[in-house]
Amino acid sequence: MERSGWRTTLDYRENHVRARDGRLLEVIPTWTAEAERFDGDLSFVAASGGTPEEAWAQLRADVDASRIQTVRAVRLLTP
């Protein structure tokens, strides 16, 4: 993806599921892959998975299927 102009990142976090008394019941790992590209407009996409491989695969599938958010770039003109 980076060869086609995307800037990518991969983040990790854990969701801790606890009982009412505070005991840790479960740790759910979540990997989030993100990509952004600027080619006059800003395009971005994000995907999550239980493993890095799942997150990257979903991100690639979303890009291939054009499930991408795009916003127009805002340019400030100075006098």
mmCIF file of the N, C-alpha and C atoms, coordinates in Angstrom:
data_MODEL
# 
_entry.id   MODEL 
# 
loop_
_atom_site.group_PDB 
_atom_site.id 
_atom_site.type_symbol 
_atom_site.label_atom_id 
_atom_site.label_alt_id 
_atom_site.label_comp_id 
_atom_site.label_asym_id 
_atom_site.label_entity_id 
_atom_site.label_seq_id 
_atom_site.pdbx_PDB_ins_code 
_atom_site.Cartn_x 
_atom_site.Cartn_y 
_atom_site.Cartn_z 
_atom_site.occupancy 
_atom_site.B_iso_or_equiv 
_atom_site.pdbx_formal_charge 
_atom_site.auth_seq_id 
_atom_site.auth_comp_id 
_atom_site.auth_asym_id 
_atom_site.auth_atom_id 
_atom_site.pdbx_PDB_model_num 
ATOM 1   N N  . MET A 1 1  ? 0.816   -1.185  0.000  1.00 0.00 ? 1  MET A N  1 
ATOM 2   C CA . MET A 1 1  ? 0.000   0.000   0.000  1.00 0.00 ? 1  MET A CA 1 
ATOM 3   C C  . MET A 1 1  ? 0.865   1.256   0.000  1.00 0.00 ? 1  MET A C  1 
ATOM 4   N N  . GLU A 1 2  ? 1.968   1.210   0.713  1.00 0.00 ? 2  GLU A N  1 
ATOM 5   C CA . GLU A 1 2  ? 2.823   2.389   0.773  1.00 0.00 ? 2  GLU A CA 1 
ATOM 6   C C  . GLU A 1 2  ? 3.437   2.704   -0.586 1.00 0.00 ? 2  GLU A C  1 
ATOM 7   N N  . ARG A 1 3  ? 3.660   1.700   -1.399 1.00 0.00 ? 3  ARG A N  1 
ATOM 8   C CA . ARG A 1 3  ? 4.193   1.939   -2.747 1.00 0.00 ? 3  ARG A CA 1 
ATOM 9   C C  . ARG A 1 3  ? 3.192   2.685   -3.620 1.00 0.00 ? 3  ARG A C  1 
ATOM 10  N N  . SER A 1 4  ? 1.907   2.574   -3.301 1.00 0.00 ? 4  SER A N  1 
ATOM 11  C CA . SER A 1 4  ? 0.894   3.294   -4.074 1.00 0.00 ? 4  SER A CA 1 
ATOM 12  C C  . SER A 1 4  ? 0.483   4.606   -3.402 1.00 0.00 ? 4  SER A C  1 
ATOM 13  N N  . GLY A 1 5  ? 1.301   5.077   -2.449 1.00 0.00 ? 5  GLY A N  1 
ATOM 14  C CA . GLY A 1 5  ? 1.094   6.398   -1.877 1.00 0.00 ? 5  GLY A CA 1 
ATOM 15  C C  . GLY A 1 5  ? 0.379   6.461   -0.541 1.00 0.00 ? 5  GLY A C  1 
ATOM 16  N N  . TRP A 1 6  ? 0.026   5.317   0.037  1.00 0.00 ? 6  TRP A N  1 
ATOM 17  C CA . TRP A 1 6  ? -0.643  5.318   1.332  1.00 0.00 ? 6  TRP A CA 1 
ATOM 18  C C  . TRP A 1 6  ? 0.378   5.395   2.458  1.00 0.00 ? 6  TRP A C  1 
ATOM 19  N N  . ARG A 1 7  ? 0.061   6.143   3.504  1.00 0.00 ? 7  ARG A N  1 
ATOM 20  C CA . ARG A 1 7  ? 0.840   6.166   4.751  1.00 0.00 ? 7  ARG A CA 1 
ATOM 21  C C  . ARG A 1 7  ? 0.085   5.280   5.719  1.00 0.00 ? 7  ARG A C  1 
ATOM 22  N N  . THR A 1 8  ? 0.739   4.270   6.269  1.00 0.00 ? 8  THR A N  1 
ATOM 23  C CA . THR A 1 8  ? 0.038   3.294   7.098  1.00 0.00 ? 8  THR A CA 1 
ATOM 24  C C  . THR A 1 8  ? 0.564   3.289   8.528  1.00 0.00 ? 8  THR A C  1 
ATOM 25  N N  . THR A 1 9  ? -0.329  2.911   9.456  1.00 0.00 ? 9  THR A N  1 
ATOM 26  C CA . THR A 1 9  ? 0.042   2.731   10.857 1.00 0.00 ? 9  THR A CA 1 
ATOM 27  C C  . THR A 1 9  ? -0.686  1.504   11.396 1.00 0.00 ? 9  THR A C  1 
ATOM 28  N N  . LEU A 1 10 ? -0.125  0.929   12.448 1.00 0.00 ? 10 LEU A N  1 
ATOM 29  C CA . LEU A 1 10 ? -0.740  -0.206  13.127 1.00 0.00 ? 10 LEU A CA 1 
ATOM 30  C C  . LEU A 1 10 ? -0.666  0.056   14.623 1.00 0.00 ? 10 LEU A C  1 
ATOM 31  N N  . ASP A 1 11 ? -1.822  0.017   15.296 1.00 0.00 ? 11 ASP A N  1 
ATOM 32  C CA . ASP A 1 11 ? -1.889  0.264   16.735 1.00 0.00 ? 11 ASP A CA 1 
ATOM 33  C C  . ASP A 1 11 ? -2.464  -0.950  17.445 1.00 0.00 ? 11 ASP A C  1 
ATOM 34  N N  . TYR A 1 12 ? -2.061  -1.103  18.714 1.00 0.00 ? 12 TYR A N  1 
ATOM 35  C CA . TYR A 1 12 ? -2.544  -2.205  19.543 1.00 0.00 ? 12 TYR A CA 1 
ATOM 36  C C  . TYR A 1 12 ? -3.177  -1.647  20.804 1.00 0.00 ? 12 TYR A C  1 
ATOM 37  N N  . ARG A 1 13 ? -4.281  -2.251  21.199 1.00 0.00 ? 13 ARG A N  1 
ATOM 38  C CA . ARG A 1 13 ? -4.871  -1.922  22.506 1.00 0.00 ? 13 ARG A CA 1 
ATOM 39  C C  . ARG A 1 13 ? -5.551  -3.165  23.048 1.00 0.00 ? 13 ARG A C  1 
ATOM 40  N N  . GLU A 1 14 ? -5.810  -3.141  24.322 1.00 0.00 ? 14 GLU A N  1 
ATOM 41  C CA . GLU A 1 14 ? -6.500  -4.255  24.984 1.00 0.00 ? 14 GLU A CA 1 
ATOM 42  C C  . GLU A 1 14 ? -7.769  -3.744  25.637 1.00 0.00 ? 14 GLU A C  1 
ATOM 43  N N  . ASN A 1 15 ? -8.850  -4.459  25.436 1.00 0.00 ? 15 ASN A N  1 
ATOM 44  C CA . ASN A 1 15 ? -10.084 -4.189  26.162 1.00 0.00 ? 15 ASN A CA 1 
ATOM 45  C C  . ASN A 1 15 ? -10.123 -5.158  27.338 1.00 0.00 ? 15 ASN A C  1 
ATOM 46  N N  . HIS A 1 16 ? -10.216 -4.618  28.549 1.00 0.00 ? 16 HIS A N  1 
ATOM 47  C CA . HIS A 1 16 ? -10.266 -5.451  29.749 1.00 0.00 ? 16 HIS A CA 1 
ATOM 48  C C  . HIS A 1 16 ? -11.717 -5.595  30.179 1.00 0.00 ? 16 HIS A C  1 
ATOM 49  N N  . VAL A 1 17 ? -12.174 -6.830  30.264 1.00 0.00 ? 17 VAL A N  1 
ATOM 50  C CA . VAL A 1 17 ? -13.530 -7.124  30.721 1.00 0.00 ? 17 VAL A CA 1 
ATOM 51  C C  . VAL A 1 17 ? -13.423 -7.533  32.186 1.00 0.00 ? 17 VAL A C  1 
ATOM 52  N N  . ARG A 1 18 ? -14.137 -6.816  33.036 1.00 0.00 ? 18 ARG A N  1 
ATOM 53  C CA . ARG A 1 18 ? -14.050 -7.068  34.473 1.00 0.00 ? 18 ARG A CA 1 
ATOM 54  C C  . ARG A 1 18 ? -15.414 -7.400  35.061 1.00 0.00 ? 18 ARG A C  1 
ATOM 55  N N  . ALA A 1 19 ? -15.369 -8.174  36.145 1.00 0.00 ? 19 ALA A N  1 
ATOM 56  C CA . ALA A 1 19 ? -16.580 -8.484  36.899 1.00 0.00 ? 19 ALA A CA 1 
ATOM 57  C C  . ALA A 1 19 ? -16.948 -7.258  37.736 1.00 0.00 ? 19 ALA A C  1 
ATOM 58  N N  . ARG A 1 20 ? -18.140 -7.270  38.291 1.00 0.00 ? 20 ARG A N  1 
ATOM 59  C CA . ARG A 1 20 ? -18.569 -6.141  39.133 1.00 0.00 ? 20 ARG A CA 1 
ATOM 60  C C  . ARG A 1 20 ? -17.641 -5.898  40.317 1.00 0.00 ? 20 ARG A C  1 
ATOM 61  N N  . ASP A 1 21 ? -16.995 -6.952  40.801 1.00 0.00 ? 21 ASP A N  1 
ATOM 62  C CA . ASP A 1 21 ? -16.086 -6.790  41.936 1.00 0.00 ? 21 ASP A CA 1 
ATOM 63  C C  . ASP A 1 21 ? -14.674 -6.383  41.507 1.00 0.00 ? 21 ASP A C  1 
ATOM 64  N N  . GLY A 1 22 ? -14.464 -6.155  40.218 1.00 0.00 ? 22 GLY A N  1 
ATOM 65  C CA . GLY A 1 22 ? -13.179 -5.691  39.728 1.00 0.00 ? 22 GLY A CA 1 
ATOM 66  C C  . GLY A 1 22 ? -12.245 -6.768  39.213 1.00 0.00 ? 22 GLY A C  1 
ATOM 67  N N  . ARG A 1 23 ? -12.634 -8.035  39.376 1.00 0.00 ? 23 ARG A N  1 
ATOM 68  C CA . ARG A 1 23 ? -11.778 -9.121  38.886 1.00 0.00 ? 23 ARG A CA 1 
ATOM 69  C C  . ARG A 1 23 ? -11.691 -9.079  37.359 1.00 0.00 ? 23 ARG A C  1 
ATOM 70  N N  . LEU A 1 24 ? -10.494 -9.297  36.853 1.00 0.00 ? 24 LEU A N  1 
ATOM 71  C CA . LEU A 1 24 ? -10.288 -9.341  35.418 1.00 0.00 ? 24 LEU A CA 1 
ATOM 72  C C  . LEU A 1 24 ? -10.804 -10.673 34.881 1.00 0.00 ? 24 LEU A C  1 
ATOM 73  N N  . LEU A 1 25 ? -11.782 -10.618 33.987 1.00 0.00 ? 25 LEU A N  1 
ATOM 74  C CA . LEU A 1 25 ? -12.369 -11.819 33.422 1.00 0.00 ? 25 LEU A CA 1 
ATOM 75  C C  . LEU A 1 25 ? -11.761 -12.189 32.070 1.00 0.00 ? 25 LEU A C  1 
ATOM 76  N N  . GLU A 1 26 ? -11.454 -11.159 31.279 1.00 0.00 ? 26 GLU A N  1 
ATOM 77  C CA . GLU A 1 26 ? -10.982 -11.426 29.922 1.00 0.00 ? 26 GLU A CA 1 
ATOM 78  C C  . GLU A 1 26 ? -10.218 -10.222 29.393 1.00 0.00 ? 26 GLU A C  1 
ATOM 79  N N  . VAL A 1 27 ? -9.212  -10.492 28.588 1.00 0.00 ? 27 VAL A N  1 
ATOM 80  C CA . VAL A 1 27 ? -8.474  -9.450  27.887 1.00 0.00 ? 27 VAL A CA 1 
ATOM 81  C C  . VAL A 1 27 ? -8.688  -9.694  26.397 1.00 0.00 ? 27 VAL A C  1 
ATOM 82  N N  . ILE A 1 28 ? -9.245  -8.688  25.720 1.00 0.00 ? 28 ILE A N  1 
ATOM 83  C CA . ILE A 1 28 ? -9.537  -8.820  24.294 1.00 0.00 ? 28 ILE A CA 1 
ATOM 84  C C  . ILE A 1 28 ? -8.565  -7.933  23.522 1.00 0.00 ? 28 ILE A C  1 
ATOM 85  N N  . PRO A 1 29 ? -7.614  -8.548  22.802 1.00 0.00 ? 29 PRO A N  1 
ATOM 86  C CA . PRO A 1 29 ? -6.668  -7.741  22.026 1.00 0.00 ? 29 PRO A CA 1 
ATOM 87  C C  . PRO A 1 29 ? -7.332  -7.191  20.767 1.00 0.00 ? 29 PRO A C  1 
ATOM 88  N N  . THR A 1 30 ? -7.007  -5.954  20.430 1.00 0.00 ? 30 THR A N  1 
ATOM 89  C CA . THR A 1 30 ? -7.534  -5.332  19.217 1.00 0.00 ? 30 THR A CA 1 
ATOM 90  C C  . THR A 1 30 ? -6.403  -4.614  18.491 1.00 0.00 ? 30 THR A C  1 
ATOM 91  N N  . TRP A 1 31 ? -6.221  -4.973  17.243 1.00 0.00 ? 31 TRP A N  1 
ATOM 92  C CA . TRP A 1 31 ? -5.247  -4.321  16.379 1.00 0.00 ? 31 TRP A CA 1 
ATOM 93  C C  . TRP A 1 31 ? -6.005  -3.441  15.396 1.00 0.00 ? 31 TRP A C  1 
ATOM 94  N N  . THR A 1 32 ? -5.534  -2.209  15.217 1.00 0.00 ? 32 THR A N  1 
ATOM 95  C CA . THR A 1 32 ? -6.169  -1.282  14.291 1.00 0.00 ? 32 THR A CA 1 
ATOM 96  C C  . THR A 1 32 ? -5.149  -0.834  13.256 1.00 0.00 ? 32 THR A C  1 
ATOM 97  N N  . ALA A 1 33 ? -5.436  -1.126  11.995 1.00 0.00 ? 33 ALA A N  1 
ATOM 98  C CA . ALA A 1 33 ? -4.596  -0.698  10.879 1.00 0.00 ? 33 ALA A CA 1 
ATOM 99  C C  . ALA A 1 33 ? -5.273  0.505   10.226 1.00 0.00 ? 33 ALA A C  1 
ATOM 100 N N  . GLU A 1 34 ? -4.480  1.526   9.928  1.00 0.00 ? 34 GLU A N  1 
ATOM 101 C CA . GLU A 1 34 ? -5.015  2.729   9.303  1.00 0.00 ? 34 GLU A CA 1 
ATOM 102 C C  . GLU A 1 34 ? -4.139  3.111   8.115  1.00 0.00 ? 34 GLU A C  1 
ATOM 103 N N  . ALA A 1 35 ? -4.772  3.739   7.131  1.00 0.00 ? 35 ALA A N  1 
ATOM 104 C CA . ALA A 1 35 ? -4.031  4.229   5.970  1.00 0.00 ? 35 ALA A CA 1 
ATOM 105 C C  . ALA A 1 35 ? -4.611  5.581   5.565  1.00 0.00 ? 35 ALA A C  1 
ATOM 106 N N  . GLU A 1 36 ? -3.732  6.461   5.145  1.00 0.00 ? 36 GLU A N  1 
ATOM 107 C CA . GLU A 1 36 ? -4.180  7.761   4.641  1.00 0.00 ? 36 GLU A CA 1 
ATOM 108 C C  . GLU A 1 36 ? -3.313  8.143   3.450  1.00 0.00 ? 36 GLU A C  1 
ATOM 109 N N  . ARG A 1 37 ? -3.917  8.916   2.553  1.00 0.00 ? 37 ARG A N  1 
ATOM 110 C CA . ARG A 1 37 ? -3.209  9.352   1.350  1.00 0.00 ? 37 ARG A CA 1 
ATOM 111 C C  . ARG A 1 37 ? -3.710  10.744  0.982  1.00 0.00 ? 37 ARG A C  1 
ATOM 112 N N  . PHE A 1 38 ? -2.778  11.584  0.576  1.00 0.00 ? 38 PHE A N  1 
ATOM 113 C CA . PHE A 1 38 ? -3.152  12.920  0.133  1.00 0.00 ? 38 PHE A CA 1 
ATOM 114 C C  . PHE A 1 38 ? -2.733  13.073  -1.322 1.00 0.00 ? 38 PHE A C  1 
ATOM 115 N N  . ASP A 1 39 ? -3.725  13.275  -2.179 1.00 0.00 ? 39 ASP A N  1 
ATOM 116 C CA . ASP A 1 39 ? -3.447  13.513  -3.601 1.00 0.00 ? 39 ASP A CA 1 
ATOM 117 C C  . ASP A 1 39 ? -4.344  14.644  -4.102 1.00 0.00 ? 39 ASP A C  1 
ATOM 118 N N  . GLY A 1 40 ? -4.360  15.720  -3.339 1.00 0.00 ? 40 GLY A N  1 
ATOM 119 C CA . GLY A 1 40 ? -5.256  16.832  -3.604 1.00 0.00 ? 40 GLY A CA 1 
ATOM 120 C C  . GLY A 1 40 ? -6.445  16.798  -2.662 1.00 0.00 ? 40 GLY A C  1 
ATOM 121 N N  . ASP A 1 41 ? -6.937  15.618  -2.356 1.00 0.00 ? 41 ASP A N  1 
ATOM 122 C CA . ASP A 1 41 ? -7.943  15.373  -1.326 1.00 0.00 ? 41 ASP A CA 1 
ATOM 123 C C  . ASP A 1 41 ? -7.344  14.395  -0.333 1.00 0.00 ? 41 ASP A C  1 
ATOM 124 N N  . LEU A 1 42 ? -7.856  14.398  0.882  1.00 0.00 ? 42 LEU A N  1 
ATOM 125 C CA . LEU A 1 42 ? -7.379  13.468  1.907  1.00 0.00 ? 42 LEU A CA 1 
ATOM 126 C C  . LEU A 1 42 ? -8.275  12.240  1.905  1.00 0.00 ? 42 LEU A C  1 
ATOM 127 N N  . SER A 1 43 ? -7.682  11.065  1.689  1.00 0.00 ? 43 SER A N  1 
ATOM 128 C CA . SER A 1 43 ? -8.406  9.801   1.732  1.00 0.00 ? 43 SER A CA 1 
ATOM 129 C C  . SER A 1 43 ? -7.887  9.001   2.919  1.00 0.00 ? 43 SER A C  1 
ATOM 130 N N  . PHE A 1 44 ? -8.792  8.311   3.605  1.00 0.00 ? 44 PHE A N  1 
ATOM 131 C CA . PHE A 1 44 ? -8.364  7.501   4.738  1.00 0.00 ? 44 PHE A CA 1 
ATOM 132 C C  . PHE A 1 44 ? -9.295  6.309   4.920  1.00 0.00 ? 44 PHE A C  1 
ATOM 133 N N  . VAL A 1 45 ? -8.750  5.291   5.576  1.00 0.00 ? 45 VAL A N  1 
ATOM 134 C CA . VAL A 1 45 ? -9.494  4.070   5.847  1.00 0.00 ? 45 VAL A CA 1 
ATOM 135 C C  . VAL A 1 45 ? -8.883  3.422   7.093  1.00 0.00 ? 45 VAL A C  1 
ATOM 136 N N  . ALA A 1 46 ? -9.713  2.747   7.887  1.00 0.00 ? 46 ALA A N  1 
ATOM 137 C CA . ALA A 1 46 ? -9.244  2.059   9.090  1.00 0.00 ? 46 ALA A CA 1 
ATOM 138 C C  . ALA A 1 46 ? -9.957  0.721   9.214  1.00 0.00 ? 46 ALA A C  1 
ATOM 139 N N  . ALA A 1 47 ? -9.256  -0.264  9.771  1.00 0.00 ? 47 ALA A N  1 
ATOM 140 C CA . ALA A 1 47 ? -9.833  -1.592  9.968  1.00 0.00 ? 47 ALA A CA 1 
ATOM 141 C C  . ALA A 1 47 ? -9.246  -2.200  11.234 1.00 0.00 ? 47 ALA A C  1 
ATOM 142 N N  . SER A 1 48 ? -10.037 -3.034  11.906 1.00 0.00 ? 48 SER A N  1 
ATOM 143 C CA . SER A 1 48 ? -9.596  -3.668  13.148 1.00 0.00 ? 48 SER A CA 1 
ATOM 144 C C  . SER A 1 48 ? -9.684  -5.180  13.030 1.00 0.00 ? 48 SER A C  1 
ATOM 145 N N  . GLY A 1 49 ? -8.884  -5.848  13.853 1.00 0.00 ? 49 GLY A N  1 
ATOM 146 C CA . GLY A 1 49 ? -8.914  -7.300  13.899 1.00 0.00 ? 49 GLY A CA 1 
ATOM 147 C C  . GLY A 1 49 ? -8.277  -7.806  15.171 1.00 0.00 ? 49 GLY A C  1 
ATOM 148 N N  . GLY A 1 50 ? -8.430  -9.079  15.433 1.00 0.00 ? 50 GLY A N  1 
ATOM 149 C CA . GLY A 1 50 ? -7.867  -9.696  16.629 1.00 0.00 ? 50 GLY A CA 1 
ATOM 150 C C  . GLY A 1 50 ? -6.376  -9.947  16.533 1.00 0.00 ? 50 GLY A C  1 
ATOM 151 N N  . THR A 1 51 ? -5.839  -9.926  15.297 1.00 0.00 ? 51 THR A N  1 
ATOM 152 C CA . THR A 1 51 ? -4.405  -10.099 15.056 1.00 0.00 ? 51 THR A CA 1 
ATOM 153 C C  . THR A 1 51 ? -3.963  -9.028  14.065 1.00 0.00 ? 51 THR A C  1 
ATOM 154 N N  . PRO A 1 52 ? -2.659  -8.756  14.008 1.00 0.00 ? 52 PRO A N  1 
ATOM 155 C CA . PRO A 1 52 ? -2.195  -7.793  13.007 1.00 0.00 ? 52 PRO A CA 1 
ATOM 156 C C  . PRO A 1 52 ? -2.551  -8.236  11.582 1.00 0.00 ? 52 PRO A C  1 
ATOM 157 N N  . GLU A 1 53 ? -2.444  -9.526  11.316 1.00 0.00 ? 53 GLU A N  1 
ATOM 158 C CA . GLU A 1 53 ? -2.755  -10.048 9.989  1.00 0.00 ? 53 GLU A CA 1 
ATOM 159 C C  . GLU A 1 53 ? -4.215  -9.807  9.605  1.00 0.00 ? 53 GLU A C  1 
ATOM 160 N N  . GLU A 1 54 ? -5.127  -10.000 10.554 1.00 0.00 ? 54 GLU A N  1 
ATOM 161 C CA . GLU A 1 54 ? -6.550  -9.744  10.288 1.00 0.00 ? 54 GLU A CA 1 
ATOM 162 C C  . GLU A 1 54 ? -6.805  -8.268  10.000 1.00 0.00 ? 54 GLU A C  1 
ATOM 163 N N  . ALA A 1 55 ? -6.175  -7.391  10.768 1.00 0.00 ? 55 ALA A N  1 
ATOM 164 C CA . ALA A 1 55 ? -6.367  -5.955  10.575 1.00 0.00 ? 55 ALA A CA 1 
ATOM 165 C C  . ALA A 1 55 ? -5.829  -5.518  9.213  1.00 0.00 ? 55 ALA A C  1 
ATOM 166 N N  . TRP A 1 56 ? -4.611  -5.982  8.845  1.00 0.00 ? 56 TRP A N  1 
ATOM 167 C CA . TRP A 1 56 ? -4.037  -5.619  7.546  1.00 0.00 ? 56 TRP A CA 1 
ATOM 168 C C  . TRP A 1 56 ? -4.876  -6.167  6.404  1.00 0.00 ? 56 TRP A C  1 
ATOM 169 N N  . ALA A 1 57 ? -5.337  -7.409  6.527  1.00 0.00 ? 57 ALA A N  1 
ATOM 170 C CA . ALA A 1 57 ? -6.144  -8.023  5.463  1.00 0.00 ? 57 ALA A CA 1 
ATOM 171 C C  . ALA A 1 57 ? -7.448  -7.253  5.262  1.00 0.00 ? 57 ALA A C  1 
ATOM 172 N N  . GLN A 1 58 ? -8.102  -6.857  6.354  1.00 0.00 ? 58 GLN A N  1 
ATOM 173 C CA . GLN A 1 58 ? -9.349  -6.100  6.239  1.00 0.00 ? 58 GLN A CA 1 
ATOM 174 C C  . GLN A 1 58 ? -9.100  -4.721  5.639  1.00 0.00 ? 58 GLN A C  1 
ATOM 175 N N  . LEU A 1 59 ? -7.999  -4.088  6.040  1.00 0.00 ? 59 LEU A N  1 
ATOM 176 C CA . LEU A 1 59 ? -7.652  -2.783  5.489  1.00 0.00 ? 59 LEU A CA 1 
ATOM 177 C C  . LEU A 1 59 ? -7.437  -2.888  3.976  1.00 0.00 ? 59 LEU A C  1 
ATOM 178 N N  . ARG A 1 60 ? -6.679  -3.892  3.556  1.00 0.00 ? 60 ARG A N  1 
ATOM 179 C CA . ARG A 1 60 ? -6.421  -4.094  2.125  1.00 0.00 ? 60 ARG A CA 1 
ATOM 180 C C  . ARG A 1 60 ? -7.723  -4.358  1.376  1.00 0.00 ? 60 ARG A C  1 
ATOM 181 N N  . ALA A 1 61 ? -8.595  -5.180  1.956  1.00 0.00 ? 61 ALA A N  1 
ATOM 182 C CA . ALA A 1 61 ? -9.888  -5.478  1.323  1.00 0.00 ? 61 ALA A CA 1 
ATOM 183 C C  . ALA A 1 61 ? -10.733 -4.214  1.197  1.00 0.00 ? 61 ALA A C  1 
ATOM 184 N N  . ASP A 1 62 ? -10.720 -3.364  2.213  1.00 0.00 ? 62 ASP A N  1 
ATOM 185 C CA . ASP A 1 62 ? -11.490 -2.117  2.165  1.00 0.00 ? 62 ASP A CA 1 
ATOM 186 C C  . ASP A 1 62 ? -10.952 -1.178  1.084  1.00 0.00 ? 62 ASP A C  1 
ATOM 187 N N  . VAL A 1 63 ? -9.636  -1.082  0.954  1.00 0.00 ? 63 VAL A N  1 
ATOM 188 C CA . VAL A 1 63 ? -9.046  -0.233  -0.078 1.00 0.00 ? 63 VAL A CA 1 
ATOM 189 C C  . VAL A 1 63 ? -9.382  -0.800  -1.456 1.00 0.00 ? 63 VAL A C  1 
ATOM 190 N N  . ASP A 1 64 ? -9.231  -2.111  -1.630 1.00 0.00 ? 64 ASP A N  1 
ATOM 191 C CA . ASP A 1 64 ? -9.526  -2.735  -2.923 1.00 0.00 ? 64 ASP A CA 1 
ATOM 192 C C  . ASP A 1 64 ? -10.989 -2.567  -3.326 1.00 0.00 ? 64 ASP A C  1 
ATOM 193 N N  . ALA A 1 65 ? -11.883 -2.550  -2.337 1.00 0.00 ? 65 ALA A N  1 
ATOM 194 C CA . ALA A 1 65 ? -13.319 -2.395  -2.599 1.00 0.00 ? 65 ALA A CA 1 
ATOM 195 C C  . ALA A 1 65 ? -13.749 -0.926  -2.593 1.00 0.00 ? 65 ALA A C  1 
ATOM 196 N N  . SER A 1 66 ? -12.791 -0.027  -2.507 1.00 0.00 ? 66 SER A N  1 
ATOM 197 C CA . SER A 1 66 ? -13.058 1.424   -2.496 1.00 0.00 ? 66 SER A CA 1 
ATOM 198 C C  . SER A 1 66 ? -13.949 1.858   -1.336 1.00 0.00 ? 66 SER A C  1 
ATOM 199 N N  . ARG A 1 67 ? -13.824 1.186   -0.204 1.00 0.00 ? 67 ARG A N  1 
ATOM 200 C CA . ARG A 1 67 ? -14.528 1.626   1.002  1.00 0.00 ? 67 ARG A CA 1 
ATOM 201 C C  . ARG A 1 67 ? -13.609 2.600   1.744  1.00 0.00 ? 67 ARG A C  1 
ATOM 202 N N  . ILE A 1 68 ? -13.458 3.762   1.140  1.00 0.00 ? 68 ILE A N  1 
ATOM 203 C CA . ILE A 1 68 ? -12.505 4.772   1.583  1.00 0.00 ? 68 ILE A CA 1 
ATOM 204 C C  . ILE A 1 68 ? -13.265 6.063   1.847  1.00 0.00 ? 68 ILE A C  1 
ATOM 205 N N  . GLN A 1 69 ? -12.907 6.753   2.910  1.00 0.00 ? 69 GLN A N  1 
ATOM 206 C CA . GLN A 1 69 ? -13.469 8.069   3.201  1.00 0.00 ? 69 GLN A CA 1 
ATOM 207 C C  . GLN A 1 69 ? -12.567 9.109   2.538  1.00 0.00 ? 69 GLN A C  1 
ATOM 208 N N  . THR A 1 70 ? -13.158 10.092  1.900  1.00 0.00 ? 70 THR A N  1 
ATOM 209 C CA . THR A 1 70 ? -12.386 11.162  1.272  1.00 0.00 ? 70 THR A CA 1 
ATOM 210 C C  . THR A 1 70 ? -12.986 12.505  1.658  1.00 0.00 ? 70 THR A C  1 
ATOM 211 N N  . VAL A 1 71 ? -12.117 13.426  2.033  1.00 0.00 ? 71 VAL A N  1 
ATOM 212 C CA . VAL A 1 71 ? -12.550 14.786  2.354  1.00 0.00 ? 71 VAL A CA 1 
ATOM 213 C C  . VAL A 1 71 ? -11.758 15.756  1.497  1.00 0.00 ? 71 VAL A C  1 
ATOM 214 N N  . ARG A 1 72 ? -12.431 16.795  1.112  1.00 0.00 ? 72 ARG A N  1 
ATOM 215 C CA . ARG A 1 72 ? -11.763 17.828  0.329  1.00 0.00 ? 72 ARG A CA 1 
ATOM 216 C C  . ARG A 1 72 ? -10.756 18.558  1.197  1.00 0.00 ? 72 ARG A C  1 
ATOM 217 N N  . ALA A 1 73 ? -9.645  18.831  0.625  1.00 0.00 ? 73 ALA A N  1 
ATOM 218 C CA . ALA A 1 73 ? -8.621  19.579  1.348  1.00 0.00 ? 73 ALA A CA 1 
ATOM 219 C C  . ALA A 1 73 ? -9.056  21.031  1.505  1.00 0.00 ? 73 ALA A C  1 
ATOM 220 N N  . VAL A 1 74 ? -8.803  21.573  2.641  1.00 0.00 ? 74 VAL A N  1 
ATOM 221 C CA . VAL A 1 74 ? -9.108  22.968  2.900  1.00 0.00 ? 74 VAL A CA 1 
ATOM 222 C C  . VAL A 1 74 ? -7.811  23.754  2.740  1.00 0.00 ? 74 VAL A C  1 
ATOM 223 N N  . ARG A 1 75 ? -7.860  24.735  1.889  1.00 0.00 ? 75 ARG A N  1 
ATOM 224 C CA . ARG A 1 75 ? -6.669  25.557  1.690  1.00 0.00 ? 75 ARG A CA 1 
ATOM 225 C C  . ARG A 1 75 ? -6.967  26.968  2.193  1.00 0.00 ? 75 ARG A C  1 
ATOM 226 N N  . LEU A 1 76 ? -6.055  27.479  2.981  1.00 0.00 ? 76 LEU A N  1 
ATOM 227 C CA . LEU A 1 76 ? -6.187  28.842  3.495  1.00 0.00 ? 76 LEU A CA 1 
ATOM 228 C C  . LEU A 1 76 ? -5.364  29.767  2.617  1.00 0.00 ? 76 LEU A C  1 
ATOM 229 N N  . LEU A 1 77 ? -5.995  30.793  2.136  1.00 0.00 ? 77 LEU A N  1 
ATOM 230 C CA . LEU A 1 77 ? -5.290  31.767  1.330  1.00 0.00 ? 77 LEU A CA 1 
ATOM 231 C C  . LEU A 1 77 ? -4.877  32.939  2.199  1.00 0.00 ? 77 LEU A C  1 
ATOM 232 N N  . THR A 1 78 ? -3.670  33.368  2.031  1.00 0.00 ? 78 THR A N  1 
ATOM 233 C CA . THR A 1 78 ? -3.208  34.526  2.787  1.00 0.00 ? 78 THR A CA 1 
ATOM 234 C C  . THR A 1 78 ? -3.165  35.731  1.861  1.00 0.00 ? 78 THR A C  1 
ATOM 235 N N  . PRO A 1 79 ? -3.561  36.873  2.366  1.00 0.00 ? 79 PRO A N  1 
ATOM 236 C CA . PRO A 1 79 ? -3.583  38.085  1.522  1.00 0.00 ? 79 PRO A CA 1 
ATOM 237 C C  . PRO A 1 79 ? -2.199  38.542  1.124  1.00 0.00 ? 79 PRO A C  1 
# 
